[in-house]
């Protein structure tokens, strides 16, 4: 069990006695009992790619993105990649200095103090809980769709329309994912190699076959490739650009899972940052290749297999699987979507559990969440709590109000931009005294993170403005205000309420006595 003790002597703070460890040193951080050196560079990058769920993201966003920006879809994917890459540099530099599994929470506390840090951690936790429920629902829907394709039975596929069957299956997916995450990084890593490998292989096969058939000239809707597709300035309006950019940013969210396993990674100060950059490069490559291939094959029309068809835009691969890959191989694309959602469901437990673990270790949350399983070396209590919260949230919302569930998912972008932008600004502020040391420090610790933070803060503001309109999301409203705005802002305000409660229970943390830049957190391990 880890106990934070800010009252250790000066000699102990220097790292001398009593088993104390200094949190700000890459080689001597605050240990929380997690399994060290269990993940390498490739394993960490695979976890980052898996958490993003690339196949699911593509099938769900190719259509809506084309609906907003037309043939400039590849350019929008590049535009969404830019702020994420800039923020990834911030994560890399902060991780070198403080490789703590609390990531955004820990770093923003050290940079801006306990209250901003708490809210940053809360944004990450609540966004992850919401997306976990969404991923479970998606995995369930595609599971029945896959069974329908395999059996050729419409009745089997229609089981997903039954709320009891859908919710029961969804809860099974959540329970399995929770159990795997509970067993630690060894079980997680082995499963993810297979699932991510399957996703990337199927995407590559789909792209090759789509480009090949488009080049044959026998398809009425196919269009020839043009380099102008890569020009973001060719988008017709700024409103369309920002709408497409919001979709694109969501498609890259999750790569920071690489960083939350830093205490379990070989070379914890450098490997996670490199893995994050590697994951980002793999993702943008897969997205661009698939976007170009799908656009060449199907075109952007609003009828038939066209990507702009509103009747099929929410699941493009269900429409293109058999025409592109044939009846036999088309099943692989359905399988890849199920694997993508299921893999992401399992890996998305990693950041929420480890962020809660860190927040509890540093007394920002109740101490019971700081317990680490003695055998599996995983944050067991935090993982199970996240699983239960996900299952309860999804089941209740499905039976009571599916509109609220959908609008909650729409509010995700607000929270993603919220905690990413705070982390980016935290990097520049944390290293502010080092920015004059070298050109490299100025660029990677200052200029690039600030630019990324500004871009995401701008998207945050624009999204907040758009959410005020009741037409945003499902079209429902509360007292004339869009329900998506009410949900998004309400969830952030709920974090402020939780913070006030914890401030009474754990005053030491909020007085800055536990985790600060000048006085690194110290622990004694029983």
N, C-alpha and C positions, 0 to 999 in steps of 0.2 A: 504494500500500500504506500502511496506517495503522499507525503505531508509537506505543504509549503510552510516555510518558517522564515519570515523576513527578519527575525531578531537574532540571526546567527552572528557570531563574533567577526571582527575584522579579519582575523586569521583564517576563519572558515570561508569568508567571502573571497579571500584570495585563492581558495581552492585547496587549503591544506588539510583540514581535519574533519572528523565527524561524518564522513561520507557525503559531504556537500558537493554539489555540482553547479557550475555557473551556466545560466541559460543562454547567455549571449555568445558563447564560444562555440564555433562549429564542431569542435572535437569534444566538447564537454557541456552538452546542453542539459536541460531539465529532463531527465528520463522519467517516463511514465509507466514503465513495465511492458512496453510493446516489444515485439520480436524484432531485434535488430538484424541487419544484414540479410534479410530474407528475400529482398527484391533487387534485381540488377537494372541496368539501363533499359534493356529491351522490355523486361517485365513491367517496369514503371511506365514506359511509353504505351505498352499494350493496354494497361489499366486506364490510362488517359484517353486513348482512342475508344475503348469500350464504353466509358462513362458518357461519351458524347452520343453514342448510338447512331453512327453515320447512316446506316441503311434506313432505319426508321425516319431519321430527320429528312433524308432525301425524298422518300415516298410521300411524306406529309407536307413538304414545303416546295417541291419543284413546281407544282401547279399554282399555289398562291403567289409565288415569286414571279412566275411568268405573267400572272394576272395583273401584277403591279408594274413590272418593268419590261415585259415582252422579251425580245431577244437579248437584252442586256443582262439576263440572269447570271451568266458567268462573271460579268463585271461586278455585279452586286455581291456575289460570293467573295470576290477578291476584296471588295470594299469592307465587308464584314470581317474578313480575316485581318485587316490592318490594325484596328484598335485592339483586337485580341492578341496579336503579335506584340504590340507595344506594351500591353499589360503583362504579357508573358515575360518580357525582359525585367519588369518590376519584380515579379515573383521570383525570377532567377536570382536577382541581386539580393533581395531580402532573405531568400533561403540560404544564400552563402553565409550571411551574417548570423541568422537565427533560424536554423533548420528545425523548427518546432511544428508538430502536427496541428497546432492551432492555426497555422498560416495566417489568413486575413485577420482573424481575431487578435492573435498574439502580436502581429506586426503593427496593426493600427493602434493597439493599446500602447505599445512602445513609442509610437510616433505622436499620437494625438491624445493619449490619456484613456482612462478606463471607460468613460461613457461612450465616446465615439467608437472605441474598440468593441464594446459590448453590442452596440447597435449593428456594427459591421458583421460580427459573428452571428447575431440574430438574423440578419438578412440572408446569410448563407444557409443557416439551419432551416429557416422556414421555407425558402425557395426549394431546398432539396426535398423536404417532406412533401411539398406539393407535386414536384416532378416525379417523385417515387410513386405516388398514387396514379399519376397519369401513365407512367411506364407500365405499371401493373395492368391497367385497363387496356392499353395498346397490346401488350403481350397476350392478354386473354382474347381480344378480338381477332388478332391474326392467327392465334392458335386454332380457333374454330374455323376460320377461313381456310387455313392450311388443311385441317381435317376434311373440310368439305371438298377441297380440290383432290385430295388423295382418294377419298371414298367415292367421289362423284355424286355425293348426296347433298341436295339443297337443304334437307331437313337437319343434317348435322351442322352445316354452316349457320343455319337459322337459330341454333341453340344460343348463340351470342345475343340474340334479341330478347331472350328471357332474363329478366333482372336477377332472379334467384340463382340461375345457373351461371350467369356472368359474374356476379359478385362472389359466389362460392369458389369458382375457378380462380378469380383474381386473388382471393385470400390465400389460396394454395400457392400461387406464384410468389406472393409476398412472404409466406412462411418459409418456402424453400430458399429464397434469396437471403432471408434473415439468417437461416441456419448455416448457410455457406459462409456468409460474412462473419458469423459468430465464431466459426472454426479458424479464423485467422487468415493471414496473407498467403500461406502455403496452399490452402484449398482454393482461395480466390484466384491466385496466379495461374494454377494449372488449368482451371476451367476457362479462363479468359483467353489463353493462347488458342484454344480450339475455336471458341466462338468468334473472336476477332479475325482469325485466319479464314474462317468460313465466310464472314461478311466481305472481306476485301477480295477474296477469290471470286465470289459470285458477282460483285460489282465489276471487277475486271472483265469477266466473261460477258456480262450484260453489255458493257461498253463496246467491246470488240465486235460482238454480234450486231449491235445496233448501228455502229458506224459502217460495218460491212454491208448490211442491208440497205442503209441509206445511200451508200455509194453506188448501188446497183441501178438506181434510177427507176425502179419499178413501183415506188411508193408515191401516191398522189400528194401526201402531206409533208413529205420530207423536204428539207431545205439544205442548201450548201453552206458549209462552214465559212465564217468570215471573221477576220481579226477585229472587226468593229464590235463584235460581241463583248470584247474585253474592255471597252471604253465606258467607264461609269458616267462620264459627262454627256453621253448620248441619251441618257434617261430623259423622258419628255418633261417631267416636272419635279420640283423639289419634294413635293408631298409624296409622289410615287417612289422617289429615291429613299426617303426616310422610312417609308413603309417596308420597302424591300430590305433596307439595311437592318431594320428591327428583326425581320425573319432570319436574315443571315447571321446576325449576332447570336440568336438563339441556337442556330445550328452548330456553333462552335463551343457553346457552353458545356463545361464539364472537364475540359483538359486539365484544370487545376487540381484534379484528383491526384495527378502525379505528385503534387507537392504535399498533399495531406498524408502520404505514406513515407514522408522523408525520414522519419525516425526508424523506419523499418527497411530503409534502402541502403545498399552498399555505397559508401561515399555520400553520406546524407547531406553534405553541404553543397555538392556540385552535381551529382547524378540526377536528382529530381528536376532541376532547372533545365538540364540538357534533354531529359526525357520529355518535358513539356514542349520544348521547341520542336523536337522530333515528332511528337504526336500532332502538333499543329501543321507541320509540313505534310505529313501523311494525309491528314484530313483535307487540307485545301487541295492537294493533288487528286484525291478520290472525288471530291465534290466537283472540281472543274471537269475532270474526265467524264464523269457521269452526266453532268449538266449538258456538256457539248454533245455527247452521244445521244441523249434523250431528245435534245432539241433538233439535231440533225434528222433523227428517225421520225419523230412525231410532229415536228413543227410546233407552232404556237397557236394554232387554230382553236376555235371554241366548239368544235364538233368532233365526234368520233374519238380517235386516240389523241387528238391535239392536246397539248399540255395546258392550253387555256380553257379547256372544257370545264365549266363549273361543276358538272355532275360527277366528274372523276378526279377533281383537283386535290381532294383530301387523301387520295390513295393512288398515286400515279402508277406504282409498280403492279397493282392488281389489274390495271388496264393493259399495261405493256408487257407483262411477263410472258404470256403465251404467244402473242404476235411476234415478239423479238426472239425469244429463246425456244419456242416450240412447246407443245403440251408436256413433253417429258421433262425437259430442263427448266421449264417455267416454274415448276414446283419448288426448285431450288431458291428462286427469288422470294417466294412466300416463306420458305424456311429461313432464309437470311433475315427477313424482317422480324420473325419471331425470335430468332437468335439475338438480333440486335437489341430488341426491347428487353428481352430476358437478361442479357449480359449487362446492359446498362442498369437495369433494376438492381442487379446484385452489386455492381461496383459503386453505384450511387449511395449505397449505405456507408461506404468508406469515409467520404468527407463529413457527413453529418455526425457519424459516431465519433470520429476523432476530433472534430471541432468541439463537440459537447464534452469529450474527455478533457481537452485542454481547458475549456472554460471552467469545468468543475475542479480541475487540479489547481487552477489559479484563483479559486474561490468565487468565481463569477456566477456559478450555478451550484446547486446542492452537492455536497461531497460524495453522495452515493454514486454519481455518474463517473467518478474517477476510478472506479474499480476495474481492474484488468483481470481477465480470466487467467488463473495460474498455469493452466496447461496450454491453452491456445494463444496466449499472449495477445488477446484482442480486447477492445473495450466492450465487454459483454453486456453490461447493464445498459449502456447507451445504445448499442445495436438493437437489443430487444425492444427498448422503449421506442426507438424510431420505427421499427417494424409494426408495433402495436398501434402507434399514432397514425401510420400510413393506412393500415387496414381499417381502423375505425373511421378515419376521415373519408376514405373512398366509399365505404359501405353506407355511411350515413348520408353523404351527399348524393349518392346514386339513387337511393330510395326517396329522399326528401326533395331534392332540387338539383336536377342535372344542369340547369342553367347556371346555378351558383358554382357548380363544379367546373363547368366550361369557362366561366368568367374568371375563376381563380387561376386557371391555367393561363388565361390571357394576361393576368397581372404578373406573371413570372418575369417578363422582360424588365419590369420596373425594379424588382429586387435584384436581378442579375446585374444590371447597370449600377445599382446602388452600392453593392459591396465590392464590385470590381473597381469602380472609380475611386472609392475610398482607399482601397489597397494601392492603387497606382499613385495617388497623391501621398500616401504614407511613405512610399519608397523615396520620393524626392525629399520629403521633410526629414525622414530618418537619417538620410545620408547628406543632409544639407551642408555639414561642415567638411565633407570630403569632395564636394563637387569641383573645387579648384585644384585638387591634387593632380589630375591628369585629364586629357581630352576624353579618354575612355570613361572615366568616372562621370564627367559632365554629361556625356551622351547617354550612357546606359543607366545611370542612377538618377539623372535629372531630366534631360530633355525628352527622351522617348517615353518614360512613364508619365510625365505631365501631359504630353500630347495625347497619349492613350486615355488618361483620366479625363481630359477636357472633352474628347470625342464621346466617351461613354456618358459623361455628365450631360452633354448636349442631347444625346438620345434619351436619357432619363427625363430631362425637362420636356422634350417634345412628346414623349410617350405619356407623361403626366397630363400634359395639355390635351392630347387626343382622347385620353381616358375619361375626361370630364363629360364628353359627348355621350349620351345614352346609346347612340348607334354603335359605339365601340363594343365589340364582343357580341353577346346574344341579343343586345338591344334593350335589355331591362334597365331600370333606373330606381334610385331611391331619392325621393323628394326632388326629382328633376335632375339629379346628378347620376352619371353613368355608374352602373353597379361595379364595373371593373375598377373604376377610380376608388369607389368606396372600399372594395375588398383590398386593393393594393395598399392604399394609404392606411386602411384599418389594420392590416396585418403588421405594418411597420409601427403603428401607434401601440399595438398590443405588445410589441417588443419593449417599447418605452415603459409600459405598465409593469411588465415582468422585471425590467431593470430597477424600477422604484422599489418593488417588493424585495429584490435581492440586495438592494442598497441597505435596507434595514437589517437583513439577515447576515450580510457579509460586508460590514462597513470598511474593513481593512483594504479590500480590493479597490473599492471606490474612493478611498482616500489616497490611493497610489502607493500603498505600502507593500504590495505583493509583487506586482509586475510593472517595472518602469525601465526606461532606457538607462538611467544613471545608476540604478540599483537593481541589477539583474535578479530574477527570481532564483531562489535557492531551495533545494529540497533535501530531505533526509529520507532514505528508503529503508523501511522496516525489513 
